[in-house]
Amino acid sequence: MTWGAEDERHLLPAWWGLAVTPARGRASAATEPVLRRPVAPMLAAPVDAVPEGPGLVHEPKWDGWRCIAFREAGGVYLQSRAGRNLTTYFPDVTRAIRAAVPPGVVLDGELIVWERGRTNFAQLQRRVTAGRDLLRLARECPAHYVLFDLLADGGGKVILDLPLAQRRARLERLLADAPAQLTVTPQTADMRQVADWLLHWTVAAGIEGVVSKRLTGRYEPGRRGWSKFRTRIVTEAIIGGVTGSISRPETALLGRFDRRGRLRYTGRSHPLTAAQAAGLARLLSPPRLPRRGKAHPWPQPLPASWSGQLDRPEPLPYVQVEPTVVAEIDADVAFEHGRWRHRVRYARHRPDISVYDVPLLLGEEEGYFGDLG
């Protein structure tokens, strides 16, 4: 076992500490490594197409919260991707793990909530703010833990160095008799199955795309050793603000009108390139004189809850602009309650499209933002 050696410590974020340490109370000759929390999860690098080739397998990319679960002697600990303790928010999942999994096991997967046959990300977010209603919410909208990796098996034996194919086989055996709340994610090497997932499951089940992995690959905490392909769309939105300044915008804050003519915040772009920033600086202007007592329909700063992110709940200061510039954007399909949950890619300015030609927010999305207009 090599993880945790001096020459590999730089691969982990500094605040993680070491993912693997020697077990205590044993002779040095028989020392076996053990996982201790927090563990930096293995990550996936974005790609523009699903990779093909021998030795590759593919799994659905679920729309939920990444979670590493530690089945400890005294119970269960759930850790988010960024190291946050999620245990309190998912008593239903911890109960299922405690009943079905022996102590020492460390699992990796995604927490999701099913509603009417598809994932519902908003129900996950409600767990954090439910307070006294948490137990009722867990009964009415139970969470599921979709597993895709095993980091330590029964007895706490660390298996990060085993190839994925062996880790997967052990995971399937471990959960063979587990309740439906704990399930192993589908996996295939058949590109026809991948195409079917992308064509049908994106809408029907709410998956975000596909994650591709090598069957021979070891589990490397904190490394982007897998690939992820997200289903994406090209569409338009209105720029209502920027971070940075109007003369030097860094990211674009986007909106769309609802059916009552109110501009609603819908998401934020990735950082702009130098050329994109210079082009937008020539087009953007401060809000005009107040209309109906308001120069701009969005609060300053943007509320932390608008980001939809569990681990970055900070309000966002920004610069308001007159909402007259239409942007063409490239976005994934994680659009819920009127907002893109992940950042979008700014593509270009669309001078040929009026702000009133940008798609409207319709249906239940309108009621989510409150009356800010």
N, C-alpha and C positions, 0 to 999 in steps of 0.2 A: 504493500500500500504506500503510495507516494504523496497523496494529497496532504498538505500541511507541512511539507518540507520547506526549509528556508528559501530555496530558490523558486518556490511557487507562491509564496505569500503575496507577492505583488499582483497576482491575478485576481484577488478578492478586493472589494472596496475596503478601505481602511477600517471602517466602523464595524465590519462584520466579525473581526477576529478570525480565529482559525475554525474551519468547518469540522475538522477531524482532529481528535486528540487521543493519546494512548489511554487505554482503560486503567483505572487506578486499582491498586491493591494486588497487582500481579507481578510475577517475576519478569524482568526485562526481556528475557529470552522468549517468553511466551506472550508478550504484550500484543494485544489486538486493538486496532483503532476502533473508536466509537464516535458516532456523530453526536454533536451537542449543538443546541440552538443558540443563535440563529444560523441557518444554513442558507447561503446564497443560491437561489435556484438556477439551474441551467436555463439558458435563454435561446431565442431564435432570432436570426438575422432576417430582415425583410428581403424578399426577392420579387421580381416582376413577373415570374412564371413559375409554375410548379416544376421542380427539377425531376428529371427522369433518369433511369439507369439501374443497373443491377445492384442489389444490396440496399436499395432505398425503400422505405415504407412511409406511408402517409396516414395522418390522423386528422379528424375534424378539429378546427380551432374554435373552441367553445367560447361563448359570450358570457364570461363570469369573472370571478376573482381567483387568481392563482393562489394556491394554498399548499404548504408543506405541513403534513400532520405527523406529530410525534406521539406514538402510543407509549406512554411512560408507565412506570409501575403504579403511580398514584392516580392515573387518569389519562387525559388527552390534552395536547397543546396544539392549537392551530396557528400557523404563522403565515402572514401575507408575504407577497413578493418582496416588499421593502422591509420586512422584519417586524411588522406590527402584530400584536397579539389579537387574534380574531376569536379566541375560544369562547368568550362570553356571548358573542352574537349568534352562535350556532349551536345551541344545546342539543338540537335534534341530530346534527351530524356527529358531535362528540359522543353522544349516547350510542349511535350506531357503530362507530369505530371501537368504542370500548367493549361492546358486546361481541364484535366479530373478529377483532384483530388482537393477537397476543402482544404483551409488552416487549419493547425493544424495536418494534417495527417503525420505520419512517417512510411515509408515502408522499408522493407528489401528484398533484392533480388540480382540478378546477372546481370551485364552488359555483353551482348554478341553481336557479329556481325555475321550475317548469310551471307554465300557466297556459292552459288551453293548447297544449301540445308543442309549445315553443319556449325558448328561454326568455325570462323577463328580468332584465338587469335592474330595473327600478325596485323590484322586490328585494334584491340584495341590498341596495342602498338603504332601504327602510329598516333593515336589521340594526344598523348603526344608530338610528334616531328613534327606534321604537320605544325605548325606556320600559315602562311598566307593561306595555303591550307586547313585549318580545315573545313571551311564551305563547300567547294567543296567536301571534303572527306565525310562529314556528309550527303551530298545529294547523292553521288554515292554509299556509303556503310553505310547506316543508322544503328545505334545501336538499340538494343532492350533491354528492361528491363524486365527480367523474375522474377516475384514476388513470394515469398514463405512465407512472414510473414507480419503482421500488428502490429506495436508497439503502435501507437496512432491513434484513429479514428477521424472522422470529429469533429471539435471543439477542438481538441488537447487532448481528454480524453485518459490517459495512460491505456493500457490494457495488460501490461506485465504479470499480475497475472492471466489473464483468461487462461483456457486450450487451447491448440493448436487448437482443433476442433472448438471452438468458434471464435478464432482469424481468422482461415481459412475461416469460413463461412462469417464473416464480410468483409474479403478481397475480396472474390468472389462477394459479393453484391456491394462493392465499385467500382469494376472494370468491372461490368457487361456490361456497355456501353462504355468502354474505347477503344481507337484505338488499332490495332493489335500490335503496338510498345510496349504497356504495356500488358503483359499477365501473367496469374497465372500459375505456373508450374504444370504439372500433378502430381497426388498423388494417390497411391493405397495401399491396404492391401493385394492384390492378388500376391502371390509369382510367379505365372506363368507370370504375367505382368512384374515383376521385372526381371525374367529370359529373357524375350523377349527384354527388354531394354538393358540388358548387352550383349545379343547375337547380336542384330541388330543395336541398336542405337549408340553403341560405335563407329562403323565404319561409319554408314550412317549419323548420326547427330553430332558426335564428343563429346558425353558426356564422362565423366571421370569415372563414377561409379554411386553409389547410396547412398543417405543420408537417414537414418532411424530416426524416431522421435516417441515419445509417444503422443497419442492424448490428454492425460490428462496433458501433460507437460506445465509449464509456461515458459515464455521467460526470461532467466537469462543472462544478459549482461556479456560478458567476460568468461563465463563458457562453458566447453566442455560437454554439456548435450545431444547432439545428437551423432549419430554414422555415420561414412563414410566408405564405402567399395569402394576401387579403383580397377578397372580392371588392372591387372598386367601381364607382360610377363617376361620370363627368357631368357636372351641373353648374348652376349659377347661384350666387348669393350677393348681397349688398354689403359693402364695407361701411360699418358704423363706427369704427374706432381702430386705433392701432396702439401697440406698445412701442416704446421709444418716443419718437416725436414725429410731427407731420413732415418735417424736412428730412428726417432719417428714421422711417418706420422700420420696426424689427419684425413684428408679426401683425397680421390683419385680424380684426375681430369682425365677425360676419353676422348678418341678420337677414330675415325675410319678413314681408308683411303678412299679417293674418287677414282674414276676410273682413275685418272691421277697419283695416287700414293702419294698424299699429305695427311698428317695426319691432320684431322679436329677436332676441339674441339667439343664434344657432350654433356658434362654435368659433374656434380659433385656428389660425393657420400655423404650419411649421414656420421656422425662421425664414425670412425672405432672403433671396440672393441679393448681392450688391446691385445687379442690374434691375431686378424687380423693385427693390426699395427706391432706386433713383427714378424709375418710371412712375411709381405711385406718388412719390413726393411732388411731382409736377401736376398731379390730378387732384390731390386731397386738399380740403380747406376746412377751417373751423366751422362749427355750427353757426347758422345764421341767427338773427335776433329771435328771442323766445316767441313761440307760438303757443297760445293757451297757457302761458306761464312757464313753459318748459322749452329750453333750447334743444334738448336731446332726450329721447325716451328711456335711456338706460341709466341705472344708478352709477355712481362713482365712489369707490371702486366697484368692480363687478363682484357680486357675492361669491364666497367660496363654494357654496353649494352648486353654483352654475357650472363648475368645471366637471362635475360628475366623477371626480377622482377621490379614492379612499385615502391615499397616502400623501396627497398634496392639497390640503384643505385651506389654502391661503387666499384671501381676497386679492383681486388683481387690479392694481392701479393701471390706468390707461389714458390715452388722449382721445377725446371725442371728436368726430369729424362729421361734416355734413353728408348724410347718406345718399349720395348721388352717383357713386362709382360702383359699377357692376363688375364682379370678378368671376372668371371661370375657375372652377376648383375641381380637384380630384379627391374624392372622399371614399371611405369605406362604408360598409352597410350598417355600422353600429349607430343608427339614428333613432333616437327614442325620445318621446315627449318633446319633439321639436328641436332637439339638439344633436349634433354629432359629438359622440363621447370622446373620440380620438381626434387629434389635430388633422386638419385637411391640408392638401398641397395647393398653394396658390399657383395657377397656371399662367393667367394673363388677364389684362383688362379687356372688357367687352364693350367698346364704345357703340356698337351696333344694337345693343340691347338696352331698353329702358328699365329703370328699377321696377316699373309696373308690369314688366314682362317676365320678371323672375318668378319661379314657382311659388305659390302661396303656401303658408302653413294651414293645414286643414284638420278637421276632426278634433280628436281629444287633445292634440298638441296645443291648441289655442288656450286651453284652460290652465296650463301648467305654470305659466309665468306670472300670473297675477295681473293686475291692471296697472301697467307701467306707462301706457301710452297717453 
